[in-house]
Amino acid sequence: MYSSAVSLPLSTDLAAWASRLRFEDLPADVVEATKLRVMDVIGLSLAGAETPFGKSTREAVVAMFPTGPCRILGFGDRVGVTAAAFANGALSQALEYDDTHNESIVHMSSPAVAAALALSEFTAITGRDLITAVALGNEISCRVGSVSSGELHKRGFHPTGLFATFGAAFLAAKLLGVDAESMARAAGIAGSFASGLLECWVDGTQTKFLHPGWSAQSGITAAMLARSGVTGPAQVFEGRWGLFASHVQDQAAHRDFARIKADLGSHWESRNSSFKPFPAAHVIHPYISAAIRLRNQHAIQAADIESVECPVTGFIVSIVCEPIAEKHAPASDSHGRVSLQYSVAEALFFGELGKHAYSDQSRRNPEILALAGKVRYRVDPDYPGPGRFKGAVKVTLNDGRQFTDVEEYNRGSAENPMTYEELRAKFEENASAFLSADARGRVADAVQRLELLPDAKVLLELAT
């Protein structure tokens, strides 16, 4: 474990730890979880490549950037390293299906894996190198995101666009062989690139999906600039005009800078992250699970439902519950994925919410929209805040019968984990449009033995 006897800038503390971290220092469960995250993101990028958003993103990237050594997943175009990282990171969030650190609500793996895969075709790295870099990048994203948990969403910022940029910067610096001093400079540079407004949630447009790609691209750019001698502010996190002073300006707002460096190497914050069984905002997941269970257990049909009640914690209201008119009738698939009311309604209507959810046909279905209008929320002060996703659904039928189901911890979390078989099935479905069954098997098998691979770019060769 790294510790410092003097008070150094937080970027320096992180750089000292990251520069010394070896594969052998990773706990076995972190190694296994990281491999699963790599498989998950590859599948998500392939699924995203099918979408109109994915096709538009690929077209723009190919037009903007010259030919290079690194591949865009699904399409196979070869572009520069930052372009590939941007494209694959953006594709991976097109379905709102990527994993999340519960407390900070940072989607940390999509930018980390996108950056690492792009770098694997830019410089020689082993499978162990890739696992180590993704694990440290994820850990830093989660820690930085935990300084002011819950404060960024309410101000209209996307935590992934802000915090995952730093994880990607340290990850890239590690894979590029940058020393600790330059790593800290890369963090300072990354602070100028970190961004992510959520105005797209107002009208259902797609810019949020770009943020993981932008973070991956920005992290690599910051690391390369620092390696070449460009400087950046050492106190990019805690400084007078640092990340939190600029983005969380209310002096009464919670800030805990100790979260960034406390117990580095012994406590792995990334363990408190969740895979997604549904392509929707993570705070909605326990409600979706509860709704599907009720439907299946009691043979509930949409036409028989009088009302649906969902108790919620206060911090998610502005994210997935309001404005109510927008949430009852989402303008696009991306709009629907952040609507508690619509997501619960579609889950109750079909009994599932998978890769093909939120289609135009479903969002225009008058029965689903009518049901969404019957889904109501109420703030329960006893519900947990950031860090634990709990949900409950009470369905009242037209004949007066009532059924309730509670999910104490969201499916995919450390307390309620998804199995390898479930994650493998998710990958199989997501990758199916571009890879045959045999090809999908080869990718999954390669990920399972990733620490044995002498050259990590094999993953992209198998997945393209």
ZIZI-V839962 format. One record per residue. N is the residue number from 0. RES is the residue in three letters. SS is DSSP state (alpha for helix, beta for strand, coil for the rest). PHI is phi in whole degrees, 0 to 359 (none if undefined). Layout:
[[N;RES;SS;PHI] [N;RES;SS;PHI]]
This chain:
[[0;MET;coil;none] [1;TYR;coil;273] [2;SER;coil;217] [3;SER;coil;233] [4;ALA;coil;277] [5;VAL;coil;243] [6;SER;coil;275] [7;LEU;coil;252] [8;PRO;coil;305] [9;LEU;alpha;298] [10;SER;alpha;297] [11;THR;alpha;291] [12;ASP;alpha;300] [13;LEU;alpha;297] [14;ALA;alpha;294] [15;ALA;alpha;297] [16;TRP;alpha;292] [17;ALA;alpha;297] [18;SER;alpha;291] [19;ARG;alpha;267] [20;LEU;coil;296] [21;ARG;coil;240] [22;PHE;alpha;304] [23;GLU;alpha;295] [24;ASP;alpha;278] [25;LEU;coil;281] [26;PRO;coil;298] [27;ALA;alpha;301] [28;ASP;alpha;290] [29;VAL;alpha;291] [30;VAL;alpha;300] [31;GLU;alpha;294] [32;ALA;alpha;295] [33;THR;alpha;295] [34;LYS;alpha;298] [35;LEU;alpha;297] [36;ARG;alpha;293] [37;VAL;alpha;298] [38;MET;alpha;299] [39;ASP;alpha;300] [40;VAL;alpha;292] [41;ILE;alpha;301] [42;GLY;alpha;298] [43;LEU;alpha;294] [44;SER;alpha;295] [45;LEU;alpha;292] [46;ALA;alpha;294] [47;GLY;alpha;295] [48;ALA;alpha;294] [49;GLU;coil;286] [50;THR;coil;279] [51;PRO;alpha;304] [52;PHE;alpha;301] [53;GLY;alpha;298] [54;LYS;alpha;294] [55;SER;alpha;293] [56;THR;alpha;297] [57;ARG;alpha;300] [58;GLU;alpha;299] [59;ALA;alpha;293] [60;VAL;alpha;296] [61;VAL;alpha;297] [62;ALA;alpha;289] [63;MET;alpha;277] [64;PHE;coil;246] [65;PRO;coil;289] [66;THR;coil;298] [67;GLY;coil;212] [68;PRO;coil;272] [69;CYS;beta;249] [70;ARG;beta;263] [71;ILE;coil;271] [72;LEU;coil;299] [73;GLY;coil;89] [74;PHE;coil;275] [75;GLY;coil;87] [76;ASP;coil;301] [77;ARG;beta;256] [78;VAL;beta;224] [79;GLY;coil;293] [80;VAL;alpha;296] [81;THR;alpha;290] [82;ALA;alpha;294] [83;ALA;alpha;295] [84;ALA;alpha;298] [85;PHE;alpha;297] [86;ALA;alpha;298] [87;ASN;alpha;292] [88;GLY;alpha;293] [89;ALA;alpha;294] [90;LEU;alpha;303] [91;SER;coil;291] [92;GLN;coil;250] [93;ALA;coil;300] [94;LEU;coil;255] [95;GLU;coil;54] [96;TYR;coil;238] [97;ASP;coil;265] [98;ASP;coil;294] [99;THR;beta;217] [100;HIS;beta;281] [101;ASN;coil;301] [102;GLU;coil;286] [103;SER;coil;274] [104;ILE;coil;58] [105;VAL;beta;269] [106;HIS;coil;277] [107;MET;alpha;273] [108;SER;alpha;282] [109;SER;alpha;298] [110;PRO;alpha;290] [111;ALA;alpha;295] [112;VAL;alpha;292] [113;ALA;alpha;299] [114;ALA;alpha;294] [115;ALA;alpha;294] [116;LEU;alpha;295] [117;ALA;alpha;298] [118;LEU;alpha;293] [119;SER;alpha;293] [120;GLU;coil;260] [121;PHE;coil;256] [122;THR;coil;216] [123;ALA;coil;286] [124;ILE;coil;223] [125;THR;coil;271] [126;GLY;alpha;299] [127;ARG;alpha;296] [128;ASP;alpha;301] [129;LEU;alpha;295] [130;ILE;alpha;300] [131;THR;alpha;299] [132;ALA;alpha;293] [133;VAL;alpha;295] [134;ALA;alpha;298] [135;LEU;alpha;288] [136;GLY;alpha;297] [137;ASN;alpha;297] [138;GLU;alpha;298] [139;ILE;alpha;292] [140;SER;alpha;302] [141;CYS;alpha;294] [142;ARG;alpha;292] [143;VAL;alpha;297] [144;GLY;alpha;293] [145;SER;coil;270] [146;VAL;coil;298] [147;SER;coil;229] [148;SER;coil;304] [149;GLY;coil;83] [150;GLU;coil;275] [151;LEU;coil;281] [152;HIS;alpha;303] [153;LYS;alpha;292] [154;ARG;alpha;260] [155;GLY;coil;86] [156;PHE;beta;251] [157;HIS;coil;268] [158;PRO;alpha;306] [159;THR;alpha;298] [160;GLY;alpha;297] [161;LEU;alpha;275] [162;PHE;alpha;274] [163;ALA;alpha;292] [164;THR;alpha;299] [165;PHE;alpha;290] [166;GLY;alpha;301] [167;ALA;alpha;295] [168;ALA;alpha;294] [169;PHE;alpha;294] [170;LEU;alpha;302] [171;ALA;alpha;295] [172;ALA;alpha;298] [173;LYS;alpha;297] [174;LEU;alpha;289] [175;LEU;coil;271] [176;GLY;coil;74] [177;VAL;coil;284] [178;ASP;coil;285] [179;ALA;alpha;298] [180;GLU;alpha;297] [181;SER;alpha;289] [182;MET;alpha;302] [183;ALA;alpha;297] [184;ARG;alpha;296] [185;ALA;alpha;299] [186;ALA;alpha;298] [187;GLY;alpha;297] [188;ILE;alpha;294] [189;ALA;alpha;302] [190;GLY;alpha;300] [191;SER;alpha;285] [192;PHE;alpha;263] [193;ALA;coil;296] [194;SER;coil;200] [195;GLY;coil;152] [196;LEU;beta;276] [197;LEU;coil;249] [198;GLU;coil;301] [199;CYS;alpha;299] [200;TRP;alpha;289] [201;VAL;alpha;286] [202;ASP;alpha;242] [203;GLY;coil;77] [204;THR;coil;275] [205;GLN;coil;253] [206;THR;alpha;295] [207;LYS;alpha;302] [208;PHE;alpha;295] [209;LEU;alpha;283] [210;HIS;alpha;298] [211;PRO;alpha;299] [212;GLY;alpha;294] [213;TRP;alpha;297] [214;SER;alpha;296] [215;ALA;alpha;297] [216;GLN;alpha;297] [217;SER;alpha;294] [218;GLY;alpha;297] [219;ILE;alpha;295] [220;THR;alpha;301] [221;ALA;alpha;299] [222;ALA;alpha;295] [223;MET;alpha;291] [224;LEU;alpha;296] [225;ALA;alpha;296] [226;ARG;alpha;300] [227;SER;coil;271] [228;GLY;coil;109] [229;VAL;coil;293] [230;THR;coil;261] [231;GLY;coil;211] [232;PRO;coil;294] [233;ALA;coil;294] [234;GLN;coil;261] [235;VAL;coil;295] [236;PHE;coil;271] [237;GLU;coil;260] [238;GLY;coil;289] [239;ARG;coil;303] [240;TRP;coil;238] [241;GLY;coil;283] [242;LEU;alpha;303] [243;PHE;alpha;277] [244;ALA;alpha;294] [245;SER;alpha;277] [246;HIS;alpha;261] [247;VAL;coil;235] [248;GLN;coil;282] [249;ASP;coil;293] [250;GLN;coil;295] [251;ALA;coil;278] [252;ALA;coil;292] [253;HIS;coil;292] [254;ARG;coil;220] [255;ASP;coil;229] [256;PHE;coil;293] [257;ALA;alpha;298] [258;ARG;alpha;298] [259;ILE;alpha;290] [260;LYS;alpha;238] [261;ALA;coil;298] [262;ASP;coil;57] [263;LEU;coil;304] [264;GLY;coil;94] [265;SER;coil;250] [266;HIS;coil;254] [267;TRP;coil;252] [268;GLU;alpha;297] [269;SER;alpha;295] [270;ARG;alpha;296] [271;ASN;alpha;270] [272;SER;beta;236] [273;SER;beta;235] [274;PHE;coil;284] [275;LYS;coil;252] [276;PRO;coil;274] [277;PHE;coil;230] [278;PRO;coil;274] [279;ALA;coil;209] [280;ALA;coil;308] [281;HIS;alpha;296] [282;VAL;alpha;293] [283;ILE;alpha;277] [284;HIS;alpha;306] [285;PRO;alpha;297] [286;TYR;alpha;287] [287;ILE;alpha;297] [288;SER;alpha;301] [289;ALA;alpha;296] [290;ALA;alpha;297] [291;ILE;alpha;294] [292;ARG;alpha;297] [293;LEU;alpha;299] [294;ARG;alpha;300] [295;ASN;alpha;288] [296;GLN;alpha;288] [297;HIS;alpha;241] [298;ALA;coil;52] [299;ILE;coil;283] [300;GLN;coil;250] [301;ALA;alpha;304] [302;ALA;alpha;294] [303;ASP;alpha;271] [304;ILE;beta;270] [305;GLU;beta;268] [306;SER;beta;201] [307;VAL;beta;227] [308;GLU;beta;244] [309;CYS;beta;230] [310;PRO;beta;288] [311;VAL;beta;225] [312;THR;coil;276] [313;GLY;alpha;300] [314;PHE;alpha;290] [315;ILE;alpha;268] [316;VAL;alpha;301] [317;SER;alpha;286] [318;ILE;alpha;271] [319;VAL;alpha;232] [320;CYS;alpha;248] [321;GLU;coil;224] [322;PRO;coil;294] [323;ILE;alpha;298] [324;ALA;alpha;299] [325;GLU;alpha;294] [326;LYS;alpha;286] [327;HIS;alpha;285] [328;ALA;coil;222] [329;PRO;coil;297] [330;ALA;coil;279] [331;SER;coil;202] [332;ASP;alpha;297] [333;SER;alpha;296] [334;HIS;alpha;296] [335;GLY;alpha;295] [336;ARG;coil;292] [337;VAL;coil;246] [338;SER;coil;244] [339;LEU;alpha;298] [340;GLN;alpha;296] [341;TYR;alpha;291] [342;SER;alpha;299] [343;VAL;alpha;296] [344;ALA;alpha;296] [345;GLU;alpha;294] [346;ALA;alpha;297] [347;LEU;alpha;292] [348;PHE;alpha;290] [349;PHE;alpha;262] [350;GLY;coil;79] [351;GLU;coil;197] [352;LEU;coil;210] [353;GLY;coil;243] [354;LYS;coil;305] [355;HIS;coil;261] [356;ALA;coil;290] [357;TYR;coil;66] [358;SER;coil;292] [359;ASP;alpha;302] [360;GLN;alpha;298] [361;SER;alpha;292] [362;ARG;alpha;290] [363;ARG;coil;258] [364;ASN;coil;288] [365;PRO;alpha;298] [366;GLU;alpha;290] [367;ILE;alpha;291] [368;LEU;alpha;295] [369;ALA;alpha;296] [370;LEU;alpha;293] [371;ALA;alpha;302] [372;GLY;coil;293] [373;LYS;coil;267] [374;VAL;beta;272] [375;ARG;beta;239] [376;TYR;beta;240] [377;ARG;beta;216] [378;VAL;beta;283] [379;ASP;coil;251] [380;PRO;coil;296] [381;ASP;coil;273] [382;TYR;coil;286] [383;PRO;coil;290] [384;GLY;coil;271] [385;PRO;coil;305] [386;GLY;coil;120] [387;ARG;coil;219] [388;PHE;coil;259] [389;LYS;coil;248] [390;GLY;beta;209] [391;ALA;beta;214] [392;VAL;beta;228] [393;LYS;beta;244] [394;VAL;beta;256] [395;THR;beta;252] [396;LEU;beta;269] [397;ASN;coil;299] [398;ASP;coil;272] [399;GLY;coil;95] [400;ARG;coil;293] [401;GLN;beta;232] [402;PHE;beta;226] [403;THR;beta;230] [404;ASP;beta;223] [405;VAL;beta;239] [406;GLU;beta;245] [407;GLU;coil;290] [408;TYR;coil;226] [409;ASN;coil;299] [410;ARG;coil;297] [411;GLY;coil;105] [412;SER;coil;278] [413;ALA;coil;298] [414;GLU;coil;278] [415;ASN;coil;217] [416;PRO;coil;287] [417;MET;coil;280] [418;THR;coil;279] [419;TYR;alpha;301] [420;GLU;alpha;298] [421;GLU;alpha;294] [422;LEU;alpha;290] [423;ARG;alpha;294] [424;ALA;alpha;296] [425;LYS;alpha;299] [426;PHE;alpha;299] [427;GLU;alpha;301] [428;GLU;alpha;293] [429;ASN;alpha;294] [430;ALA;alpha;269] [431;SER;coil;294] [432;ALA;coil;288] [433;PHE;coil;248] [434;LEU;coil;238] [435;SER;coil;291] [436;ALA;alpha;301] [437;ASP;alpha;296] [438;ALA;alpha;294] [439;ARG;alpha;298] [440;GLY;alpha;296] [441;ARG;alpha;293] [442;VAL;alpha;296] [443;ALA;alpha;298] [444;ASP;alpha;294] [445;ALA;alpha;295] [446;VAL;alpha;295] [447;GLN;alpha;299] [448;ARG;coil;246] [449;LEU;alpha;301] [450;GLU;alpha;293] [451;LEU;alpha;262] [452;LEU;coil;283] [453;PRO;coil;287] [454;ASP;coil;221] [455;ALA;coil;291] [456;LYS;coil;292] [457;VAL;alpha;306] [458;LEU;alpha;300] [459;LEU;alpha;290] [460;GLU;alpha;296] [461;LEU;alpha;285] [462;ALA;alpha;266] [463;THR;coil;242]]
